[in-house]
Structure formats: structure tokens, C-alpha cells
């Protein structure tokens, strides 16, 4: 998934830097602005217990699968509706179920009726986030997953695996430049292809992990760990608006939507870290209340907080330091003629060894 602020290209830098600071491997790694969970996944792979959190529900879904699921998914109860599953090897059942869902007939549901040309034709706002076919396929798959869950034919782990697979698959067919803040006027080539549900990767290990879907300041009261890793928004762009359609597919709650892009209400998901007047105080409150041996903060040179702001606040907890790396900046609308101040940014990994 092409995600704002994704640390996929920085994983090696983060891991190497963190290992230079911490005094041992293993323990509890808290990733409380988890996003797609890419950093938590890396440290899950290294044997850590992961505590993940994000205020966005679609992020919670992704982390419930990628972090929370750590044993093979067997789909035992689903054999009542799909008896062929009994003959499939355990490790192949995920692929079989995804193929089964890919083959069901599309329906005209909430996504088609609100985010495709066929469903919005002659309405006040015509939208084209997906082709008509893919909108209906998305609706059919999402409704079937929910039906299975309500009929107790799939476990919680299988439910989050299937929704994660849908979110990641449908994102590849979206008719956008990158994020969901706008759609393209004409269907691009990839958006014209037929949606195929690809199974999300499953990482198996022996740890039990914790996943939250709350404001970070509330989660801080519930968790503590060896490492606290923070990757908050850097600028004024709210994730809730850039990924509102993934939120709606994840929840599938038929929300009231408005405007040209079909935004859902996101008042309870606005981040103080996207507000210049509020970010410094919010960060200070977070750092002072954090309970961890080590605190790490990913932030770049284009963020709302300055290097001095961060150093001043983190030094309140102990010995401060940082690592830096240059890398390509994220361009949300890379297919449009927008001019950026720079093609590269400086990524900082700030840290404090707590007293």
C-alpha cells in the first residue's frame, strides 16, 4: 500500500539505529502511531512482543492481522458453507478463501452507489474512485465477509485477515494519484483491471500481541514496554481525509458522507500533531507520561516541530540523541503537475534513554 509516511524504505536504518541504543534484543516494542504496521511487523519478526495502536480503524484492522495474527488460519467453521475447504492444506486455505471471494458476483452496495460513476450518475456529486465493476466486487466481498462473521463462520483473526486482504487489494485498483483526497477524471489503466483478492501475508510466531484503536494519550495509560516508537503525523495533512475510503470499506457502516470526495465525519479522528499551535504541547504531554526504557521518534526536517523543539522536550526524560538519513520525499499527487520544494528530505530518528 502506497502510504504517507511509510517507513518501508527506512526499516534497515531504523532497526540498525535502534539496536545501537538498546542494551538487549527482545522485550516489548510499542508502536503507537502504527499506520500500516510496517515497523511493528519488522520487530515482530525479530521476536519482540508488539503493542500497536492507531486512531484510524482501517489501521487497526491491518494491525489486528499483521501484528495480532501469529498462528495459521484454519477456517474450520467456514467448511459449513465451503465444504471444499476440508480438502485444502492448512497453509493453502487463505489463498483458497480469497479465490472463492474473488469469484462471487458483484452487488450494488455502498461503495458502488457512492464512489463509482454508475452509482453516482446524475447525482449532485459524481465520483469515480473505482470502476463500476470493482465497486460492485468490493461491495460483494465486504458483505460476504460480514455475513460470515455474523453467522460465526469465521474467527476474529480470519475476519481481520480477510478485510486486510480486501483493503490492500482494492487499493491497487483505486482511480487516484495515490491517496483518497481526490479521484482522477478518467479511469487509469490499473483501475480498469478486475479486482482480484490477494491474501495478505501472515507472520507466524510464538508471541501474544496487543492492538488498540484509540487516541494515543489514552493508550499510554494502559501500556508500558522496553521500547516506545513514535511516528506521528509531521504536517497538517490529516490521515482521516487522505484515507477516508479505506476507513469506510473497513467499517462498512453506511456513513453519512458529503462533498465532492464523499468524506465521512472524522471529528473524533483529528490529530493534534497536524496542528501547528497544538503539536508541541501534545508531544510534551505524551513524552512526560510515557513509561518506557527507550523512546524513539521518527520525524523529518519538514515537520511542524523544529529540531530544537524535539530535543528540548525529549531531554526532559533522560539522555537525548539522534540519527539521520536522507531519503526521497513522499509525493501524494506525483502524477499531477505539482512543484515540490525538494525531492529529498532528511529523516531523523530521535531517541532518549530514560532516567
Secondary structure, 3 states (H helix, E strand, C coil): CCCCCCCHHHHHHHHHHHHHHCCCCCCEEEECCCCCCHHHHHHHHCCCEEEEECCCHHHHHHHHHHHHCCCCCCCCHHHHCCHHHHHCCHHHHHHHHHHHHHCCCCCCCHHHHHHEHHHHCCCCCCCCCECHHHHHHHHHHHHHHHHHHHCCCCCHHHHHHHHHHHHHHHHCCCCCCCCCCCCCCCCCHHHHCCCCCCCCCCCCCCCCCEEECCCHHHHCCCCCEEEEEECCCCCCCCHHHHCHHHHHHHHCCCCCEECCCCEECCHHHCCHHHCCCCHHHHHHHHHHHCCEEEEEEEEECCCCCCHHHHHHHHCCCEEEEEEEEEEECCCCCCCCCCCCCCCEEEEEEEEEEEC
